[in-house]
Amino acid sequence: MSAAEMEKYGIEAIPIRELKGRADDLHMAPETVEELLKQGEQIYYAHNLPVVVTPHQPEPPVFLLNILEKFGEK
């Protein structure tokens, strides 16, 4: 991923040596920090994740509507 793409999507590369010092700012649980430290590689942190909204009760599948229409239940 290029630097321009990383900036566009809000992705930051964090060297492993800086992880403990940044953990509170990044809202990382101590367990997560320890696990990442064991891996020993820099991490990539996404600051601007897209939000996806899912309806609580999604529309019924089309085949269900067809069955209901056939039996006059629409």
CHARMM internal coordinates of N, CA and C (Angstrom, degrees):
IC EDIT
DIST 1 N 1 CA 1.4478
DIST 1 CA 1 C 1.5291
ANGL 1 N 1 CA 1 C 107.16
DIST 1 C 2 N 1.3050
ANGL 1 CA 1 C 2 N 115.51
DIHE 1 N 1 CA 1 C 2 N 133.57
DIST 2 N 2 CA 1.4586
ANGL 1 C 2 N 2 CA 120.17
DIHE 1 CA 1 C 2 N 2 CA -178.34
DIST 2 CA 2 C 1.5303
ANGL 2 N 2 CA 2 C 111.05
DIHE 1 C 2 N 2 CA 2 C -77.21
DIST 2 C 3 N 1.3320
ANGL 2 CA 2 C 3 N 115.21
DIHE 2 N 2 CA 2 C 3 N 163.62
DIST 3 N 3 CA 1.4617
ANGL 2 C 3 N 3 CA 120.24
DIHE 2 CA 2 C 3 N 3 CA 178.50
DIST 3 CA 3 C 1.5248
ANGL 3 N 3 CA 3 C 110.72
DIHE 2 C 3 N 3 CA 3 C -61.83
DIST 3 C 4 N 1.3356
ANGL 3 CA 3 C 4 N 117.34
DIHE 3 N 3 CA 3 C 4 N -37.16
DIST 4 N 4 CA 1.4692
ANGL 3 C 4 N 4 CA 120.93
DIHE 3 CA 3 C 4 N 4 CA 178.83
DIST 4 CA 4 C 1.5265
ANGL 4 N 4 CA 4 C 110.81
DIHE 3 C 4 N 4 CA 4 C -64.33
DIST 4 C 5 N 1.3292
ANGL 4 CA 4 C 5 N 116.97
DIHE 4 N 4 CA 4 C 5 N -41.98
DIST 5 N 5 CA 1.4724
ANGL 4 C 5 N 5 CA 120.40
DIHE 4 CA 4 C 5 N 5 CA 178.36
DIST 5 CA 5 C 1.5231
ANGL 5 N 5 CA 5 C 110.68
DIHE 4 C 5 N 5 CA 5 C -66.34
DIST 5 C 6 N 1.3227
ANGL 5 CA 5 C 6 N 116.09
DIHE 5 N 5 CA 5 C 6 N -39.98
DIST 6 N 6 CA 1.4635
ANGL 5 C 6 N 6 CA 119.02
DIHE 5 CA 5 C 6 N 6 CA 179.42
DIST 6 CA 6 C 1.5224
ANGL 6 N 6 CA 6 C 110.17
DIHE 5 C 6 N 6 CA 6 C -63.04
DIST 6 C 7 N 1.3136
ANGL 6 CA 6 C 7 N 117.12
DIHE 6 N 6 CA 6 C 7 N -40.83
DIST 7 N 7 CA 1.4625
ANGL 6 C 7 N 7 CA 120.21
DIHE 6 CA 6 C 7 N 7 CA 178.39
DIST 7 CA 7 C 1.5216
ANGL 7 N 7 CA 7 C 110.80
DIHE 6 C 7 N 7 CA 7 C -66.65
DIST 7 C 8 N 1.3228
ANGL 7 CA 7 C 8 N 116.22
DIHE 7 N 7 CA 7 C 8 N -42.50
DIST 8 N 8 CA 1.4654
ANGL 7 C 8 N 8 CA 121.46
DIHE 7 CA 7 C 8 N 8 CA -179.24
DIST 8 CA 8 C 1.5345
ANGL 8 N 8 CA 8 C 111.45
DIHE 7 C 8 N 8 CA 8 C -58.89
DIST 8 C 9 N 1.3236
ANGL 8 CA 8 C 9 N 116.58
DIHE 8 N 8 CA 8 C 9 N -42.24
DIST 9 N 9 CA 1.4577
ANGL 8 C 9 N 9 CA 120.88
DIHE 8 CA 8 C 9 N 9 CA -176.25
DIST 9 CA 9 C 1.5228
ANGL 9 N 9 CA 9 C 113.37
DIHE 8 C 9 N 9 CA 9 C -95.64
DIST 9 C 10 N 1.3332
ANGL 9 CA 9 C 10 N 117.32
DIHE 9 N 9 CA 9 C 10 N 4.47
DIST 10 N 10 CA 1.4591
ANGL 9 C 10 N 10 CA 120.79
DIHE 9 CA 9 C 10 N 10 CA 177.25
DIST 10 CA 10 C 1.5104
ANGL 10 N 10 CA 10 C 114.07
DIHE 9 C 10 N 10 CA 10 C 69.60
DIST 10 C 11 N 1.3289
ANGL 10 CA 10 C 11 N 116.76
DIHE 10 N 10 CA 10 C 11 N 35.52
DIST 11 N 11 CA 1.4608
ANGL 10 C 11 N 11 CA 120.96
DIHE 10 CA 10 C 11 N 11 CA -179.07
DIST 11 CA 11 C 1.5216
ANGL 11 N 11 CA 11 C 108.64
DIHE 10 C 11 N 11 CA 11 C -101.09
DIST 11 C 12 N 1.3224
ANGL 11 CA 11 C 12 N 115.23
DIHE 11 N 11 CA 11 C 12 N 129.23
DIST 12 N 12 CA 1.4578
ANGL 11 C 12 N 12 CA 121.80
DIHE 11 CA 11 C 12 N 12 CA -178.48
DIST 12 CA 12 C 1.5275
ANGL 12 N 12 CA 12 C 109.29
DIHE 11 C 12 N 12 CA 12 C -117.74
DIST 12 C 13 N 1.3258
ANGL 12 CA 12 C 13 N 116.93
DIHE 12 N 12 CA 12 C 13 N 133.42
DIST 13 N 13 CA 1.4603
ANGL 12 C 13 N 13 CA 121.77
DIHE 12 CA 12 C 13 N 13 CA 173.71
DIST 13 CA 13 C 1.5192
ANGL 13 N 13 CA 13 C 107.68
DIHE 12 C 13 N 13 CA 13 C -88.04
DIST 13 C 14 N 1.3270
ANGL 13 CA 13 C 14 N 117.02
DIHE 13 N 13 CA 13 C 14 N 123.98
DIST 14 N 14 CA 1.4575
ANGL 13 C 14 N 14 CA 121.99
DIHE 13 CA 13 C 14 N 14 CA -178.53
DIST 14 CA 14 C 1.5253
ANGL 14 N 14 CA 14 C 108.51
DIHE 13 C 14 N 14 CA 14 C -115.65
DIST 14 C 15 N 1.3453
ANGL 14 CA 14 C 15 N 116.82
DIHE 14 N 14 CA 14 C 15 N 115.91
DIST 15 N 15 CA 1.4671
ANGL 14 C 15 N 15 CA 119.20
DIHE 14 CA 14 C 15 N 15 CA 177.08
DIST 15 CA 15 C 1.5261
ANGL 15 N 15 CA 15 C 110.41
DIHE 14 C 15 N 15 CA 15 C -61.33
DIST 15 C 16 N 1.3071
ANGL 15 CA 15 C 16 N 116.18
DIHE 15 N 15 CA 15 C 16 N 146.16
DIST 16 N 16 CA 1.4601
ANGL 15 C 16 N 16 CA 121.37
DIHE 15 CA 15 C 16 N 16 CA -176.53
DIST 16 CA 16 C 1.5268
ANGL 16 N 16 CA 16 C 111.65
DIHE 15 C 16 N 16 CA 16 C -59.44
DIST 16 C 17 N 1.3323
ANGL 16 CA 16 C 17 N 118.09
DIHE 16 N 16 CA 16 C 17 N -31.29
DIST 17 N 17 CA 1.4696
ANGL 16 C 17 N 17 CA 121.07
DIHE 16 CA 16 C 17 N 17 CA -178.59
DIST 17 CA 17 C 1.5295
ANGL 17 N 17 CA 17 C 111.93
DIHE 16 C 17 N 17 CA 17 C -68.73
DIST 17 C 18 N 1.3463
ANGL 17 CA 17 C 18 N 117.51
DIHE 17 N 17 CA 17 C 18 N -19.63
DIST 18 N 18 CA 1.4627
ANGL 17 C 18 N 18 CA 121.89
DIHE 17 CA 17 C 18 N 18 CA -179.83
DIST 18 CA 18 C 1.5260
ANGL 18 N 18 CA 18 C 113.32
DIHE 17 C 18 N 18 CA 18 C -97.51
DIST 18 C 19 N 1.3140
ANGL 18 CA 18 C 19 N 116.65
DIHE 18 N 18 CA 18 C 19 N -5.64
DIST 19 N 19 CA 1.4631
ANGL 18 C 19 N 19 CA 120.42
DIHE 18 CA 18 C 19 N 19 CA -171.45
DIST 19 CA 19 C 1.5298
ANGL 19 N 19 CA 19 C 113.17
DIHE 18 C 19 N 19 CA 19 C -61.74
DIST 19 C 20 N 1.3235
ANGL 19 CA 19 C 20 N 118.15
DIHE 19 N 19 CA 19 C 20 N -48.39
DIST 20 N 20 CA 1.4737
ANGL 19 C 20 N 20 CA 119.70
DIHE 19 CA 19 C 20 N 20 CA -178.46
DIST 20 CA 20 C 1.5214
ANGL 20 N 20 CA 20 C 111.24
DIHE 19 C 20 N 20 CA 20 C -60.72
DIST 20 C 21 N 1.3087
ANGL 20 CA 20 C 21 N 117.47
DIHE 20 N 20 CA 20 C 21 N -40.06
DIST 21 N 21 CA 1.4512
ANGL 20 C 21 N 21 CA 120.98
DIHE 20 CA 20 C 21 N 21 CA -179.37
DIST 21 CA 21 C 1.5179
ANGL 21 N 21 CA 21 C 113.91
DIHE 20 C 21 N 21 CA 21 C -69.42
DIST 21 C 22 N 1.3310
ANGL 21 CA 21 C 22 N 117.17
DIHE 21 N 21 CA 21 C 22 N -24.31
DIST 22 N 22 CA 1.4706
ANGL 21 C 22 N 22 CA 121.80
DIHE 21 CA 21 C 22 N 22 CA -178.20
DIST 22 CA 22 C 1.5192
ANGL 22 N 22 CA 22 C 113.33
DIHE 21 C 22 N 22 CA 22 C -101.23
DIST 22 C 23 N 1.3139
ANGL 22 CA 22 C 23 N 118.01
DIHE 22 N 22 CA 22 C 23 N -6.41
DIST 23 N 23 CA 1.4694
ANGL 22 C 23 N 23 CA 121.90
DIHE 22 CA 22 C 23 N 23 CA -172.78
DIST 23 CA 23 C 1.5193
ANGL 23 N 23 CA 23 C 112.51
DIHE 22 C 23 N 23 CA 23 C -56.87
DIST 23 C 24 N 1.3285
ANGL 23 CA 23 C 24 N 117.86
DIHE 23 N 23 CA 23 C 24 N -43.38
DIST 24 N 24 CA 1.4723
ANGL 23 C 24 N 24 CA 120.13
DIHE 23 CA 23 C 24 N 24 CA -179.53
DIST 24 CA 24 C 1.5230
ANGL 24 N 24 CA 24 C 111.16
DIHE 23 C 24 N 24 CA 24 C -65.52
DIST 24 C 25 N 1.3238
ANGL 24 CA 24 C 25 N 117.13
DIHE 24 N 24 CA 24 C 25 N -42.32
DIST 25 N 25 CA 1.4679
ANGL 24 C 25 N 25 CA 120.86
DIHE 24 CA 24 C 25 N 25 CA 178.73
DIST 25 CA 25 C 1.5220
ANGL 25 N 25 CA 25 C 111.73
DIHE 24 C 25 N 25 CA 25 C -62.81
DIST 25 C 26 N 1.3249
ANGL 25 CA 25 C 26 N 115.75
DIHE 25 N 25 CA 25 C 26 N -32.72
DIST 26 N 26 CA 1.4672
ANGL 25 C 26 N 26 CA 120.96
DIHE 25 CA 25 C 26 N 26 CA -177.77
DIST 26 CA 26 C 1.5279
ANGL 26 N 26 CA 26 C 112.04
DIHE 25 C 26 N 26 CA 26 C -90.93
DIST 26 C 27 N 1.3291
ANGL 26 CA 26 C 27 N 117.24
DIHE 26 N 26 CA 26 C 27 N 0.39
DIST 27 N 27 CA 1.4762
ANGL 26 C 27 N 27 CA 122.77
DIHE 26 CA 26 C 27 N 27 CA 179.24
DIST 27 CA 27 C 1.5266
ANGL 27 N 27 CA 27 C 111.33
DIHE 26 C 27 N 27 CA 27 C 57.84
DIST 27 C 28 N 1.3294
ANGL 27 CA 27 C 28 N 115.31
DIHE 27 N 27 CA 27 C 28 N 47.80
DIST 28 N 28 CA 1.4640
ANGL 27 C 28 N 28 CA 120.91
DIHE 27 CA 27 C 28 N 28 CA 179.89
DIST 28 CA 28 C 1.5173
ANGL 28 N 28 CA 28 C 109.49
DIHE 27 C 28 N 28 CA 28 C -100.89
DIST 28 C 29 N 1.3040
ANGL 28 CA 28 C 29 N 115.70
DIHE 28 N 28 CA 28 C 29 N 135.39
DIST 29 N 29 CA 1.4655
ANGL 28 C 29 N 29 CA 121.39
DIHE 28 CA 28 C 29 N 29 CA 177.25
DIST 29 CA 29 C 1.5260
ANGL 29 N 29 CA 29 C 109.16
DIHE 28 C 29 N 29 CA 29 C -68.40
DIST 29 C 30 N 1.3344
ANGL 29 CA 29 C 30 N 117.33
DIHE 29 N 29 CA 29 C 30 N 147.14
DIST 30 N 30 CA 1.4704
ANGL 29 C 30 N 30 CA 120.19
DIHE 29 CA 29 C 30 N 30 CA 179.12
DIST 30 CA 30 C 1.5287
ANGL 30 N 30 CA 30 C 112.91
DIHE 29 C 30 N 30 CA 30 C -56.07
DIST 30 C 31 N 1.3233
ANGL 30 CA 30 C 31 N 116.58
DIHE 30 N 30 CA 30 C 31 N -35.84
DIST 31 N 31 CA 1.4656
ANGL 30 C 31 N 31 CA 120.36
DIHE 30 CA 30 C 31 N 31 CA 178.92
DIST 31 CA 31 C 1.5232
ANGL 31 N 31 CA 31 C 111.06
DIHE 30 C 31 N 31 CA 31 C -63.29
DIST 31 C 32 N 1.3313
ANGL 31 CA 31 C 32 N 115.69
DIHE 31 N 31 CA 31 C 32 N -39.90
DIST 32 N 32 CA 1.4633
ANGL 31 C 32 N 32 CA 120.64
DIHE 31 CA 31 C 32 N 32 CA 179.28
DIST 32 CA 32 C 1.5180
ANGL 32 N 32 CA 32 C 110.12
DIHE 31 C 32 N 32 CA 32 C -65.93
DIST 32 C 33 N 1.3243
ANGL 32 CA 32 C 33 N 116.59
DIHE 32 N 32 CA 32 C 33 N -43.10
DIST 33 N 33 CA 1.4672
ANGL 32 C 33 N 33 CA 121.16
DIHE 32 CA 32 C 33 N 33 CA 179.46
DIST 33 CA 33 C 1.5252
ANGL 33 N 33 CA 33 C 109.84
DIHE 32 C 33 N 33 CA 33 C -60.20
DIST 33 C 34 N 1.3241
ANGL 33 CA 33 C 34 N 116.98
DIHE 33 N 33 CA 33 C 34 N -46.64
DIST 34 N 34 CA 1.4673
ANGL 33 C 34 N 34 CA 120.56
DIHE 33 CA 33 C 34 N 34 CA -179.35
DIST 34 CA 34 C 1.5280
ANGL 34 N 34 CA 34 C 111.19
DIHE 33 C 34 N 34 CA 34 C -61.02
DIST 34 C 35 N 1.3173
ANGL 34 CA 34 C 35 N 116.74
DIHE 34 N 34 CA 34 C 35 N -41.78
DIST 35 N 35 CA 1.4701
ANGL 34 C 35 N 35 CA 120.62
DIHE 34 CA 34 C 35 N 35 CA 179.68
DIST 35 CA 35 C 1.5272
ANGL 35 N 35 CA 35 C 110.63
DIHE 34 C 35 N 35 CA 35 C -63.78
DIST 35 C 36 N 1.3278
ANGL 35 CA 35 C 36 N 116.69
DIHE 35 N 35 CA 35 C 36 N -42.36
DIST 36 N 36 CA 1.4646
ANGL 35 C 36 N 36 CA 120.34
DIHE 35 CA 35 C 36 N 36 CA 178.91
DIST 36 CA 36 C 1.5247
ANGL 36 N 36 CA 36 C 111.40
DIHE 35 C 36 N 36 CA 36 C -67.46
DIST 36 C 37 N 1.3279
ANGL 36 CA 36 C 37 N 117.09
DIHE 36 N 36 CA 36 C 37 N -37.01
DIST 37 N 37 CA 1.4635
ANGL 36 C 37 N 37 CA 120.31
DIHE 36 CA 36 C 37 N 37 CA 177.85
DIST 37 CA 37 C 1.5282
ANGL 37 N 37 CA 37 C 111.14
DIHE 36 C 37 N 37 CA 37 C -63.64
DIST 37 C 38 N 1.3302
ANGL 37 CA 37 C 38 N 116.89
DIHE 37 N 37 CA 37 C 38 N -35.51
DIST 38 N 38 CA 1.4656
ANGL 37 C 38 N 38 CA 120.70
DIHE 37 CA 37 C 38 N 38 CA 177.82
DIST 38 CA 38 C 1.5252
ANGL 38 N 38 CA 38 C 111.30
DIHE 37 C 38 N 38 CA 38 C -62.52
DIST 38 C 39 N 1.3250
ANGL 38 CA 38 C 39 N 116.71
DIHE 38 N 38 CA 38 C 39 N -33.70
DIST 39 N 39 CA 1.4647
ANGL 38 C 39 N 39 CA 120.28
DIHE 38 CA 38 C 39 N 39 CA -179.76
DIST 39 CA 39 C 1.5187
ANGL 39 N 39 CA 39 C 111.53
DIHE 38 C 39 N 39 CA 39 C -70.42
DIST 39 C 40 N 1.3411
ANGL 39 CA 39 C 40 N 117.28
DIHE 39 N 39 CA 39 C 40 N -31.26
DIST 40 N 40 CA 1.4415
ANGL 39 C 40 N 40 CA 121.62
DIHE 39 CA 39 C 40 N 40 CA 173.98
DIST 40 CA 40 C 1.5184
ANGL 40 N 40 CA 40 C 116.83
DIHE 39 C 40 N 40 CA 40 C 73.37
DIST 40 C 41 N 1.3167
ANGL 40 CA 40 C 41 N 118.10
DIHE 40 N 40 CA 40 C 41 N 15.95
DIST 41 N 41 CA 1.4641
ANGL 40 C 41 N 41 CA 121.65
DIHE 40 CA 40 C 41 N 41 CA -179.95
DIST 41 CA 41 C 1.5165
ANGL 41 N 41 CA 41 C 109.48
DIHE 40 C 41 N 41 CA 41 C -119.02
DIST 41 C 42 N 1.3431
ANGL 41 CA 41 C 42 N 115.83
DIHE 41 N 41 CA 41 C 42 N 155.66
DIST 42 N 42 CA 1.4625
ANGL 41 C 42 N 42 CA 118.02
DIHE 41 CA 41 C 42 N 42 CA 176.39
DIST 42 CA 42 C 1.5169
ANGL 42 N 42 CA 42 C 109.20
DIHE 41 C 42 N 42 CA 42 C -61.65
DIST 42 C 43 N 1.3194
ANGL 42 CA 42 C 43 N 115.33
DIHE 42 N 42 CA 42 C 43 N 153.83
DIST 43 N 43 CA 1.4584
ANGL 42 C 43 N 43 CA 119.21
DIHE 42 CA 42 C 43 N 43 CA 179.50
DIST 43 CA 43 C 1.5215
ANGL 43 N 43 CA 43 C 109.18
DIHE 42 C 43 N 43 CA 43 C -112.76
DIST 43 C 44 N 1.2948
ANGL 43 CA 43 C 44 N 115.12
DIHE 43 N 43 CA 43 C 44 N 161.83
DIST 44 N 44 CA 1.4578
ANGL 43 C 44 N 44 CA 122.07
DIHE 43 CA 43 C 44 N 44 CA 176.08
DIST 44 CA 44 C 1.5165
ANGL 44 N 44 CA 44 C 106.74
DIHE 43 C 44 N 44 CA 44 C -115.16
DIST 44 C 45 N 1.3258
ANGL 44 CA 44 C 45 N 115.50
DIHE 44 N 44 CA 44 C 45 N 125.45
DIST 45 N 45 CA 1.4568
ANGL 44 C 45 N 45 CA 121.09
DIHE 44 CA 44 C 45 N 45 CA -176.05
DIST 45 CA 45 C 1.5228
ANGL 45 N 45 CA 45 C 108.81
DIHE 44 C 45 N 45 CA 45 C -116.80
DIST 45 C 46 N 1.3211
ANGL 45 CA 45 C 46 N 116.84
DIHE 45 N 45 CA 45 C 46 N 125.22
DIST 46 N 46 CA 1.4699
ANGL 45 C 46 N 46 CA 122.19
DIHE 45 CA 45 C 46 N 46 CA -179.81
DIST 46 CA 46 C 1.5173
ANGL 46 N 46 CA 46 C 109.19
DIHE 45 C 46 N 46 CA 46 C -94.56
DIST 46 C 47 N 1.3303
ANGL 46 CA 46 C 47 N 115.91
DIHE 46 N 46 CA 46 C 47 N 119.27
DIST 47 N 47 CA 1.4657
ANGL 46 C 47 N 47 CA 121.04
DIHE 46 CA 46 C 47 N 47 CA -179.06
DIST 47 CA 47 C 1.5319
ANGL 47 N 47 CA 47 C 112.67
DIHE 46 C 47 N 47 CA 47 C -89.15
DIST 47 C 48 N 1.3137
ANGL 47 CA 47 C 48 N 117.70
DIHE 47 N 47 CA 47 C 48 N -28.18
DIST 48 N 48 CA 1.4718
ANGL 47 C 48 N 48 CA 121.09
DIHE 47 CA 47 C 48 N 48 CA -173.02
DIST 48 CA 48 C 1.5202
ANGL 48 N 48 CA 48 C 110.73
DIHE 47 C 48 N 48 CA 48 C -122.32
DIST 48 C 49 N 1.3079
ANGL 48 CA 48 C 49 N 116.38
DIHE 48 N 48 CA 48 C 49 N 68.56
DIST 49 N 49 CA 1.4617
ANGL 48 C 49 N 49 CA 119.16
DIHE 48 CA 48 C 49 N 49 CA 178.66
DIST 49 CA 49 C 1.5246
ANGL 49 N 49 CA 49 C 109.77
DIHE 48 C 49 N 49 CA 49 C -73.18
DIST 49 C 50 N 1.3306
ANGL 49 CA 49 C 50 N 116.78
DIHE 49 N 49 CA 49 C 50 N 140.68
DIST 50 N 50 CA 1.4635
ANGL 49 C 50 N 50 CA 118.37
DIHE 49 CA 49 C 50 N 50 CA 177.44
DIST 50 CA 50 C 1.5305
ANGL 50 N 50 CA 50 C 109.81
DIHE 49 C 50 N 50 CA 50 C -69.97
DIST 50 C 51 N 1.2940
ANGL 50 CA 50 C 51 N 115.78
DIHE 50 N 50 CA 50 C 51 N 144.95
DIST 51 N 51 CA 1.4630
ANGL 50 C 51 N 51 CA 121.50
DIHE 50 CA 50 C 51 N 51 CA 179.03
DIST 51 CA 51 C 1.5238
ANGL 51 N 51 CA 51 C 108.40
DIHE 50 C 51 N 51 CA 51 C -96.75
DIST 51 C 52 N 1.3122
ANGL 51 CA 51 C 52 N 115.93
DIHE 51 N 51 CA 51 C 52 N 129.10
DIST 52 N 52 CA 1.4576
ANGL 51 C 52 N 52 CA 121.42
DIHE 51 CA 51 C 52 N 52 CA 179.14
DIST 52 CA 52 C 1.5233
ANGL 52 N 52 CA 52 C 107.83
DIHE 51 C 52 N 52 CA 52 C -113.68
DIST 52 C 53 N 1.3104
ANGL 52 CA 52 C 53 N 116.37
DIHE 52 N 52 CA 52 C 53 N 123.31
DIST 53 N 53 CA 1.4579
ANGL 52 C 53 N 53 CA 121.32
DIHE 52 CA 52 C 53 N 53 CA 179.81
DIST 53 CA 53 C 1.5192
ANGL 53 N 53 CA 53 C 108.48
DIHE 52 C 53 N 53 CA 53 C -99.07
DIST 53 C 54 N 1.3269
ANGL 53 CA 53 C 54 N 115.64
DIHE 53 N 53 CA 53 C 54 N 127.90
DIST 54 N 54 CA 1.4601
ANGL 53 C 54 N 54 CA 121.24
DIHE 53 CA 53 C 54 N 54 CA 178.55
DIST 54 CA 54 C 1.5146
ANGL 54 N 54 CA 54 C 108.27
DIHE 53 C 54 N 54 CA 54 C -113.55
DIST 54 C 55 N 1.3331
ANGL 54 CA 54 C 55 N 118.05
DIHE 54 N 54 CA 54 C 55 N 128.89
DIST 55 N 55 CA 1.4666
ANGL 54 C 55 N 55 CA 118.89
DIHE 54 CA 54 C 55 N 55 CA 179.90
DIST 55 CA 55 C 1.5209
ANGL 55 N 55 CA 55 C 110.95
DIHE 54 C 55 N 55 CA 55 C -62.21
DIST 55 C 56 N 1.3219
ANGL 55 CA 55 C 56 N 114.92
DIHE 55 N 55 CA 55 C 56 N 144.32
DIST 56 N 56 CA 1.4595
ANGL 55 C 56 N 56 CA 120.53
DIHE 55 CA 55 C 56 N 56 CA -179.45
DIST 56 CA 56 C 1.5232
ANGL 56 N 56 CA 56 C 110.56
DIHE 55 C 56 N 56 CA 56 C -62.94
DIST 56 C 57 N 1.3306
ANGL 56 CA 56 C 57 N 116.79
DIHE 56 N 56 CA 56 C 57 N -43.73
DIST 57 N 57 CA 1.4534
ANGL 56 C 57 N 57 CA 121.25
DIHE 56 CA 56 C 57 N 57 CA 177.29
DIST 57 CA 57 C 1.5254
ANGL 57 N 57 CA 57 C 107.57
DIHE 56 C 57 N 57 CA 57 C -122.94
DIST 57 C 58 N 1.3190
ANGL 57 CA 57 C 58 N 116.26
DIHE 57 N 57 CA 57 C 58 N 94.19
DIST 58 N 58 CA 1.4612
ANGL 57 C 58 N 58 CA 119.22
DIHE 57 CA 57 C 58 N 58 CA -177.42
DIST 58 CA 58 C 1.5200
ANGL 58 N 58 CA 58 C 111.51
DIHE 57 C 58 N 58 CA 58 C -62.48
DIST 58 C 59 N 1.3068
ANGL 58 CA 58 C 59 N 115.57
DIHE 58 N 58 CA 58 C 59 N 158.86
DIST 59 N 59 CA 1.4649
ANGL 58 C 59 N 59 CA 121.47
DIHE 58 CA 58 C 59 N 59 CA 177.67
DIST 59 CA 59 C 1.5283
ANGL 59 N 59 CA 59 C 109.50
DIHE 58 C 59 N 59 CA 59 C -57.30
DIST 59 C 60 N 1.3265
ANGL 59 CA 59 C 60 N 117.53
DIHE 59 N 59 CA 59 C 60 N 142.18
DIST 60 N 60 CA 1.4663
ANGL 59 C 60 N 60 CA 119.00
DIHE 59 CA 59 C 60 N 60 CA 178.22
DIST 60 CA 60 C 1.5280
ANGL 60 N 60 CA 60 C 110.04
DIHE 59 C 60 N 60 CA 60 C -66.33
DIST 60 C 61 N 1.3107
ANGL 60 CA 60 C 61 N 116.42
DIHE 60 N 60 CA 60 C 61 N 150.31
DIST 61 N 61 CA 1.4650
ANGL 60 C 61 N 61 CA 119.56
DIHE 60 CA 60 C 61 N 61 CA 178.34
DIST 61 CA 61 C 1.5239
ANGL 61 N 61 CA 61 C 111.36
DIHE 60 C 61 N 61 CA 61 C -58.84
DIST 61 C 62 N 1.3058
ANGL 61 CA 61 C 62 N 116.75
DIHE 61 N 61 CA 61 C 62 N 152.27
DIST 62 N 62 CA 1.4640
ANGL 61 C 62 N 62 CA 122.76
DIHE 61 CA 61 C 62 N 62 CA -177.55
DIST 62 CA 62 C 1.5245
ANGL 62 N 62 CA 62 C 111.05
DIHE 61 C 62 N 62 CA 62 C -58.25
DIST 62 C 63 N 1.3196
ANGL 62 CA 62 C 63 N 117.57
DIHE 62 N 62 CA 62 C 63 N -40.56
DIST 63 N 63 CA 1.4671
ANGL 62 C 63 N 63 CA 119.24
DIHE 62 CA 62 C 63 N 63 CA -177.87
DIST 63 CA 63 C 1.5266
ANGL 63 N 63 CA 63 C 111.06
DIHE 62 C 63 N 63 CA 63 C -62.06
DIST 63 C 64 N 1.3294
ANGL 63 CA 63 C 64 N 117.45
DIHE 63 N 63 CA 63 C 64 N -33.27
DIST 64 N 64 CA 1.4594
ANGL 63 C 64 N 64 CA 120.34
DIHE 63 CA 63 C 64 N 64 CA 178.37
DIST 64 CA 64 C 1.5277
ANGL 64 N 64 CA 64 C 110.11
DIHE 63 C 64 N 64 CA 64 C -66.17
DIST 64 C 65 N 1.3412
ANGL 64 CA 64 C 65 N 116.97
DIHE 64 N 64 CA 64 C 65 N -42.28
DIST 65 N 65 CA 1.4569
ANGL 64 C 65 N 65 CA 120.20
DIHE 64 CA 64 C 65 N 65 CA 176.94
DIST 65 CA 65 C 1.5252
ANGL 65 N 65 CA 65 C 110.80
DIHE 64 C 65 N 65 CA 65 C -61.37
DIST 65 C 66 N 1.3298
ANGL 65 CA 65 C 66 N 117.35
DIHE 65 N 65 CA 65 C 66 N -39.44
DIST 66 N 66 CA 1.4564
ANGL 65 C 66 N 66 CA 120.91
DIHE 65 CA 65 C 66 N 66 CA 179.10
DIST 66 CA 66 C 1.5245
ANGL 66 N 66 CA 66 C 111.39
DIHE 65 C 66 N 66 CA 66 C -63.57
DIST 66 C 67 N 1.2976
ANGL 66 CA 66 C 67 N 117.19
DIHE 66 N 66 CA 66 C 67 N -40.36
DIST 67 N 67 CA 1.4751
ANGL 66 C 67 N 67 CA 121.82
DIHE 66 CA 66 C 67 N 67 CA 179.03
DIST 67 CA 67 C 1.5205
ANGL 67 N 67 CA 67 C 109.42
DIHE 66 C 67 N 67 CA 67 C -66.26
DIST 67 C 68 N 1.3418
ANGL 67 CA 67 C 68 N 117.30
DIHE 67 N 67 CA 67 C 68 N -44.03
DIST 68 N 68 CA 1.4557
ANGL 67 C 68 N 68 CA 120.13
DIHE 67 CA 67 C 68 N 68 CA -179.74
DIST 68 CA 68 C 1.5151
ANGL 68 N 68 CA 68 C 111.39
DIHE 67 C 68 N 68 CA 68 C -63.79
DIST 68 C 69 N 1.3482
ANGL 68 CA 68 C 69 N 116.91
DIHE 68 N 68 CA 68 C 69 N -39.85
DIST 69 N 69 CA 1.4761
ANGL 68 C 69 N 69 CA 120.65
DIHE 68 CA 68 C 69 N 69 CA 177.89
DIST 69 CA 69 C 1.5274
ANGL 69 N 69 CA 69 C 110.60
DIHE 68 C 69 N 69 CA 69 C -62.73
DIST 69 C 70 N 1.3168
ANGL 69 CA 69 C 70 N 116.31
DIHE 69 N 69 CA 69 C 70 N -40.39
DIST 70 N 70 CA 1.4487
ANGL 69 C 70 N 70 CA 121.34
DIHE 69 CA 69 C 70 N 70 CA -177.63
DIST 70 CA 70 C 1.5337
ANGL 70 N 70 CA 70 C 111.05
DIHE 69 C 70 N 70 CA 70 C -63.16
DIST 70 C 71 N 1.3246
ANGL 70 CA 70 C 71 N 116.27
DIHE 70 N 70 CA 70 C 71 N -34.51
DIST 71 N 71 CA 1.4575
ANGL 70 C 71 N 71 CA 119.90
DIHE 70 CA 70 C 71 N 71 CA -178.31
DIST 71 CA 71 C 1.5212
ANGL 71 N 71 CA 71 C 112.12
DIHE 70 C 71 N 71 CA 71 C -99.78
DIST 71 C 72 N 1.3316
ANGL 71 CA 71 C 72 N 117.59
DIHE 71 N 71 CA 71 C 72 N 10.18
DIST 72 N 72 CA 1.4469
ANGL 71 C 72 N 72 CA 121.95
DIHE 71 CA 71 C 72 N 72 CA 175.27
DIST 72 CA 72 C 1.5073
ANGL 72 N 72 CA 72 C 114.37
DIHE 71 C 72 N 72 CA 72 C 71.51
DIST 72 C 73 N 1.3044
ANGL 72 CA 72 C 73 N 117.38
DIHE 72 N 72 CA 72 C 73 N 27.60
DIST 73 N 73 CA 1.4570
ANGL 72 C 73 N 73 CA 121.67
DIHE 72 CA 72 C 73 N 73 CA -177.14
DIST 73 CA 73 C 1.5403
ANGL 73 N 73 CA 73 C 112.16
DIHE 72 C 73 N 73 CA 73 C -102.03
DIST 73 C 74 N 1.2967
ANGL 73 CA 73 C 74 N 118.58
DIHE 73 N 73 CA 73 C 74 N 9.56
DIST 74 N 74 CA 1.4581
ANGL 73 C 74 N 74 CA 120.98
DIHE 73 CA 73 C 74 N 74 CA -175.44
DIST 74 CA 74 C 1.4527
ANGL 74 N 74 CA 74 C 112.71
DIHE 73 C 74 N 74 CA 74 C -70.36
END
COOR INIT
IC SEED 1 N 1 CA 1 C
IC BUILD
